[in-house]
Amino acid sequence: MKPDLIVRTPNQRLALRLPVRAIWALVGVLVALAFVVGLSLMMGSYPLSASQVLHILWHQPADKTGTTIVWEFRFPRALVSVMVGALLGLSGATLQNVTRNPLADPSLVGVSQGAGFAVVALTILMPEMSYFYRPLFAFAGALVVAFIIQTMSTGRSGGSTMRFILTGVGVAAFISAGTSALLTYGDINRATAALGWLAGSVHASGWDDVWLTTACLLVLLPILMWASRPMAAMRMGPETATGLGVSVSLARWGLITLSVTLAAFAVAAVGPLGFVGLVAPHVTRRLTHSGVGLHLLITAGVGGLLVAVADLFGRTAFAPVQIPAGLVTAMIGVPLFVWLIVRQQARSEL
């Protein structure tokens, strides 16, 4: 088997070198995604067979109850899980690339908390506002937090891993305190609704969330793929990137904005899901090594798979009690984060 696959356009003006192992890894992740989504449609308090699900999806329902369960509850929930996981995985991969920091994650450095605070404030203080404004508020809150962290963590000699992480943790703690204050002193009914959303649960997701997350992914993924060249250059350090013709400052802020936008739309849809953006890029690196563009695609698939599995486990493991997907991803992410910290210390990088 050839180690690389060369793809050229007919006019030979564009050529891509794709590692065969990375392509197979992407195919494997997509197959696993389809399998988990299929299980999500079949499993639950009203079990369905694979043939029943296929008949329902092809608009040949075996019974009306199964049709309602699949199309109104399970299918949109499964799709939102995949889309949200892909958005968070891409956000984490972009943030880790642009900061050259393997510990960077939207939920760890305060970006998700900023988006969450904005949405909670909208829910409690302005409940009459339309659902349409939730992504806008989430984006604004996440962008403000990202700007604060980036400004505070950049010294005269540039940013550092430890400064970036500590600044993010501190800002995240401050924002979490503000969110707690809103939940404590706000209207009890609105606070209860916001509290359920903060757990990072996908159980209330509907087709509106599917269209929102899908549209965000379809718009921003091509932009990220286009930006993979400057991201690859920035991997080698600011001096090398500048020598290769990349405007480091402009690329840095542009990529951070993209990362924030991805995380903000995911948080607006289902609430904060911790550690997905941290875990997905590292799992992808364990699967295969590839260029930035293919790495982003595989990371999106791994992120979607992680959240889909977390939601399926939380929904079925202790039925009828449902565990929010955010709690499951946190249980997976915290040990990995501790392991990464220990490994970084052993390498004297912190």
C-alpha positions, -999 to 999 in steps of 0.1 A, spaced: 0 0 0 13 34 -9 20 57 21 5 87 2 -23 93 -23 -17 121 -48 -48 139 -61 -44 164 -89 -69 186 -108 -71 181 -146 -51 212 -153 -24 202 -128 -26 235 -110 -36 219 -77 -22 187 -62 -29 172 -28 -8 146 -10 -31 126 13 -17 99 37 -36 67 30 -36 58 67 -53 91 75 -79 86 48 -87 51 62 -89 67 97 -115 92 84 -135 65 68 -134 44 99 -146 73 121 -175 80 96 -186 44 97 -185 44 135 -206 76 135 -232 59 113 -233 29 135 -237 49 167 -265 70 151 -282 38 141 -280 25 177 -294 58 190 -324 54 167 -330 19 178 -323 20 216 -346 34 243 -377 28 263 -395 20 230 -370 -3 213 -370 -6 175 -353 -31 152 -329 -21 125 -355 -30 98 -382 -9 116 -359 21 117 -350 18 80 -387 16 71 -394 47 92 -365 66 76 -377 57 41 -412 70 50 -427 35 52 -435 35 89 -444 2 106 -464 21 133 -472 57 141 -456 56 176 -422 45 162 -424 72 135 -430 99 161 -402 87 184 -377 85 156 -385 117 137 -394 140 166 -370 128 193 -342 104 185 -331 114 150 -328 152 157 -311 144 191 -286 121 174 -278 146 146 -274 175 171 -250 153 191 -229 147 161 -229 183 149 -222 198 183 -193 173 188 -179 182 154 -181 220 162 -164 216 196 -137 192 181 -129 218 154 -129 246 179 -104 228 201 -82 217 172 -81 253 159 -73 267 194 -46 242 200 -30 249 166 -31 287 169 -18 288 204 6 258 200 -8 246 233 -20 210 236 -40 219 267 -62 245 250 -99 238 250 -129 261 248 -144 248 280 -111 250 299 -100 285 291 -133 302 296 -147 305 261 -176 281 267 -182 298 301 -185 332 284 -210 318 259 -229 301 287 -230 332 308 -244 353 279 -271 327 272 -280 323 310 -283 361 312 -305 361 282 -327 334 296 -331 349 331 -330 386 324 -347 388 290 -369 357 286 -391 375 260 -361 375 235 -365 352 206 -345 319 203 -329 334 173 -308 357 195 -292 329 216 -263 322 191 -256 359 188 -254 364 226 -233 332 229 -209 344 202 -206 378 218 -199 364 253 -173 339 240 -156 365 219 -153 390 248 -138 363 270 -114 352 242 -102 388 238 -97 392 275 -77 360 279 -56 366 248 -48 402 260 -40 392 295 -19 361 286 3 378 261 33 395 276 62 415 260 78 383 247 45 367 236 22 342 252 32 311 271 15 278 278 13 283 315 1 319 314 -26 311 288 -40 282 308 -39 300 342 -55 331 327 -82 310 311 -89 291 343 -90 323 364 -114 340 339 -135 309 337 -139 308 375 -149 345 376 -175 340 349 -188 308 366 -193 329 398 -214 354 378 -235 326 363 -241 312 398 -252 346 409 -278 349 381 -291 314 389 -293 322 426 -311 355 424 -330 351 392 -366 339 388 -368 303 400 -386 290 369 -362 307 345 -332 296 366 -344 260 366 -346 260 328 -311 276 326 -297 251 350 -309 222 330 -293 238 299 -260 243 317 -257 206 323 -249 201 286 -278 179 278 -290 171 243 -323 156 254 -344 187 245 -328 192 210 -351 195 180 -349 202 143 -342 239 149 -310 230 166 -301 206 138 -305 234 112 -285 258 134 -255 236 140 -255 222 104 -256 257 89 -227 267 111 -207 236 102 -213 240 65 -203 277 65 -172 275 88 -157 242 78 -147 254 43 -132 285 59 -112 264 82 -100 242 54 -89 273 35 -71 285 66 -52 252 70 -22 266 52 -15 295 76 -23 271 105 3 247 92 28 275 90 20 287 125 26 252 139 63 259 133 64 291 153 57 328 146 92 335 132 89 306 106 53 316 98 64 352 92 92 340 69 67 320 49 46 351 43 19 346 70 7 377 88 9 361 122 -11 387 142 -40 387 116 -40 349 113 -40 345 151 -70 367 157 -88 353 127 -84 317 138 -93 325 174 -124 342 161 -133 311 141 -126 289 171 -148 310 193 -176 310 167 -176 272 165 -177 268 203 -204 296 207 -228 279 183 -223 245 199 -229 260 234 -260 279 222 -275 247 209 -270 223 239 -251 241 266 -215 237 277 -200 203 269 -166 201 287 -134 186 274 -147 176 239 -124 202 223 -95 188 243 -101 151 238 -110 150 201 -77 165 187 -56 142 209 -75 111 199 -70 121 163 -33 124 167 -33 89 183 -51 75 153 -29 89 126 -6 118 117 -16 140 88 -17 176 75 -38 202 91 -67 200 67 -72 162 71 -65 165 108 -94 189 111 -118 166 92 -109 136 113 -111 156 145 -146 168 136 -156 131 131 -140 121 164 -157 150 183 -191 140 168 -185 104 177 -175 113 213 -207 133 220 -229 108 202 -216 80 224 -218 101 255 -254 110 248 -263 74 240 -246 61 272 -263 88 293 -297 80 278 -297 42 281 -272 32 308 -294 41 337 -328 44 320 -353 59 328 -328 83 345 -309 103 319 -274 115 325 -265 147 306 -239 142 279 -218 170 295 -213 149 326 -202 119 306 -177 139 285 -163 155 317 -157 120 332 -137 111 300 -119 145 297 -107 151 333 -84 120 335 -70 129 300 -64 165 311 -45 153 342 -24 129 321 -15 157 297 -5 180 326 18 152 340 33 146 306 39 183 300 56 186 334 78 155 326 89 173 294 96 205 313 73 224 289 53 242 316 
